[in-house]
Amino acid sequence: MKSSVLFPPFAAVLFAAALLAAATVAQSPAGPRGNGAAQPPEARSYPAPTNLKILPKDLTGQQVHAIMEQWSAALGAHCNACHAEERANPGPNSRPRLNFADDSKGMKMAARAMYTMTEKINTEYVAKIDSSGAPVTCGTCHRGHLGPEPFVAAPENHPRPSPDAQSKGEERPAQ
């Protein structure tokens, strides 16, 4: 049997291209010393927070950043929704840097009030319910939207008594 029947030339070219692509993707970029060894990503450091009024004052910059990332995801918002931009102070990406300590934006005040509310709900109410293990978070209501959408109850699956049945003194089903 001919080898070209078992492994036609175009299949060999496709196979070679696939191997080359896989080898190229698998290579790690050269490190700063050019030795080809993969370098671990540098951990980004965040400055110590200032002007913490609601969050615990002993949090590190990393901890505050992690909390803000959670809130950002829960609200579907970017940092500049709450933090003032310093347009005269562009960052390395040419976008304005943010002044995290500035309290001029109303959204930051709202975030503080909402955080206080969720903490109160969790400590004074949710903690007292034995079967509950899930705390209330920003995402409980916002679900990825800056302004939470109003709750709309699903239609009931059982029929309600007709007005005629109510006037005859029949009881309504328990709700």
C-alpha positions in Angstrom: 0.0 0.0 0.0 1.4 3.5 -0.9 2.2 5.9 1.9 0.5 8.7 0.0 -2.8 6.9 0.4 -2.5 6.5 4.1 -1.1 9.9 4.7 -1.7 12.3 1.8 0.8 15.2 1.4 -1.8 17.9 2.3 -2.4 16.1 5.6 1.3 16.1 6.3 1.4 19.9 5.8 -1.6 20.4 8.1 -0.1 18.2 10.7 3.2 20.1 10.5 1.4 23.4 10.8 -0.5 22.3 13.8 2.7 21.1 15.5 4.4 24.4 14.8 1.5 26.4 16.1 1.4 24.2 19.3 5.1 24.7 19.8 4.9 28.4 19.3 2.1 28.8 21.8 3.8 26.6 24.4 7.0 28.6 24.4 7.2 31.1 27.3 8.5 34.6 26.7 12.1 35.3 27.5 12.5 36.8 31.0 14.5 39.9 31.7 17.7 38.0 31.5 16.9 36.5 28.2 17.3 33.0 29.5 13.8 31.9 28.2 12.7 31.0 31.7 9.1 32.0 32.5 9.0 34.7 35.1 6.2 34.8 37.7 3.9 37.8 37.2 4.8 40.6 39.5 2.3 41.2 42.3 0.9 44.7 42.0 1.2 46.8 45.1 -1.3 49.3 46.1 -0.6 52.3 48.4 -2.0 52.3 51.9 -5.6 53.6 51.9 -6.4 57.0 53.2 -9.7 58.5 54.2 -11.4 55.2 55.2 -14.5 56.2 57.0 -16.6 53.0 56.9 -14.1 50.2 56.1 -11.7 49.2 58.9 -8.8 51.5 59.0 -6.3 48.7 59.4 -6.9 47.3 55.9 -4.0 47.2 53.5 -4.0 48.6 50.0 -4.3 45.1 48.6 -7.3 44.3 50.8 -9.2 47.5 49.9 -8.4 46.9 46.2 -9.9 43.4 46.5 -13.1 44.7 48.2 -13.4 47.4 45.5 -13.1 44.8 42.8 -15.9 42.8 44.3 -18.1 45.9 44.6 -17.3 46.9 41.0 -18.4 43.5 39.7 -21.5 43.4 41.9 -22.5 46.9 40.6 -21.3 46.6 37.0 -19.5 49.9 37.6 -16.0 51.2 37.0 -13.8 52.9 39.6 -14.6 56.4 38.3 -18.3 55.9 39.2 -17.3 56.7 42.8 -13.8 58.2 42.6 -13.0 61.6 41.2 -10.7 61.8 38.1 -7.7 64.1 38.2 -7.7 65.2 34.5 -4.5 67.1 34.9 -2.7 64.0 36.2 -2.8 61.3 33.5 -1.5 57.8 34.3 0.7 55.6 32.1 -2.3 54.6 30.0 -3.0 58.3 29.3 -6.3 58.1 31.3 -6.7 60.4 34.2 -5.6 59.0 37.6 -8.2 58.7 40.3 -8.1 60.5 43.6 -9.4 57.7 45.9 -9.4 59.9 49.0 -11.6 62.6 47.4 -15.2 62.7 48.7 -16.7 65.0 46.1 -18.8 62.3 44.3 -22.2 61.5 45.6 -21.9 57.9 44.4 -19.1 57.4 47.0 -21.3 58.7 49.7 -24.1 56.3 48.5 -21.6 53.4 48.5 -20.7 54.1 52.1 -24.4 54.2 53.1 -25.1 51.0 51.2 -22.1 49.2 52.8 -23.3 50.4 56.3 -26.8 49.1 55.5 -25.6 45.6 54.3 -23.4 45.3 57.4 -26.4 46.1 59.6 -28.6 43.7 57.8 -26.0 40.9 58.1 -25.2 41.5 61.8 -28.6 42.4 63.1 -30.9 40.2 61.0 -29.2 37.6 58.8 -26.9 36.4 61.7 -30.0 35.7 63.8 -31.5 33.3 61.2 -30.1 29.8 62.0 -30.8 28.4 58.5 -29.1 31.3 56.6 -25.5 31.1 55.7 -25.4 33.6 52.9 -24.8 37.2 53.8 -26.4 40.1 52.0 -23.9 41.8 49.6 -24.1 44.5 46.9 -24.8 41.8 44.4 -27.8 40.6 46.3 -29.8 43.5 45.0 -27.7 45.0 42.2 -26.8 41.8 40.4 -24.3 43.5 38.1 -26.3 46.7 37.5 -25.5 50.1 39.0 -29.2 50.7 39.6 -31.0 47.6 40.7 -34.0 46.7 38.7 -37.3 46.6 40.5 -38.5 43.2 41.7 -41.4 41.8 39.7 -43.1 38.8 41.2 -43.6 35.8 39.0 -47.2 35.0 38.2 -48.6 32.5 40.7 -49.0 28.9 39.5 -52.3 28.3 41.2 -55.6 30.0 40.3 -57.0 32.6 42.7 -60.7 32.3 43.7 -63.0 34.2 41.5 -64.7 37.3 43.0 -68.0 35.3 43.0 -66.4 32.7 45.2 -65.2 35.3 47.6 -68.6 37.0 47.9 -70.1 33.5 48.8 -67.8 33.4 51.8 -65.4 30.8 50.4 -61.9 31.1 51.9 -59.0 32.3 49.9 -56.0 30.0 49.8 -53.3 30.7 52.3 -50.5 32.9 51.0 
